[in-house]
Amino acid sequence: MDHADRCRTQADECHRLMLLSQSGAEATILTSLTRSWKMIANQTDRYIAIMKKEAAHRKR
């Protein structure tokens, strides 16, 4: 499993916990964590794509 997938797994777990939350404050925090994990996963994907593109360019 790559880093972005692990971040998405964490996001899914935060979302699952948010659905079970007992208070509005808890739900808000878990929603924010879910969003943050998703952003990190997306940034990781973009970073990996850039690194692959640069590596391919250097091989030329």
C-alpha positions in Angstrom: 0.0 0.0 0.0 1.4 3.4 -0.9 1.4 6.5 1.2 -1.6 8.1 -0.5 -3.7 4.9 0.0 -2.8 4.9 3.7 -3.9 8.5 4.0 -7.2 7.6 2.3 -7.6 4.7 4.8 -7.2 7.1 7.6 -9.7 9.5 6.1 -12.2 6.6 5.8 -11.7 5.7 9.4 -12.2 9.3 10.5 -15.4 9.5 8.5 -16.7 6.3 10.0 -16.0 7.6 13.5 -17.7 10.9 12.6 -20.8 9.0 11.8 -20.7 7.4 15.2 -19.8 10.6 17.1 -21.7 11.6 20.2 -21.4 15.3 20.0 -21.3 18.1 17.4 -17.8 19.1 18.5 -16.5 15.5 17.9 -18.2 15.4 14.5 -16.7 18.7 13.5 -13.2 17.6 14.5 -13.5 14.3 12.7 -14.9 16.0 9.6 -11.9 18.3 9.6 -9.5 15.3 10.0 -11.2 13.5 7.2 -10.7 16.5 4.9 -7.1 16.9 6.0 -6.3 13.2 5.3 -7.8 13.5 1.8 -5.8 16.6 1.1 -2.6 15.0 2.1 -3.4 11.9 -0.1 -4.1 14.2 -3.1 -0.9 16.2 -2.5 1.1 12.9 -2.2 -0.4 11.7 -5.5 0.7 15.0 -7.1 4.2 14.8 -5.7 4.7 11.3 -6.9 3.5 12.2 -10.4 5.9 15.1 -10.5 8.8 13.0 -9.3 8.0 10.3 -11.9 7.8 12.9 -14.7 11.1 14.4 -13.6 12.8 11.0 -13.5 11.5 10.2 -17.0 12.8 13.5 -18.2 16.3 12.9 -16.8 16.5 9.5 -18.5 16.3 11.2 -21.9 
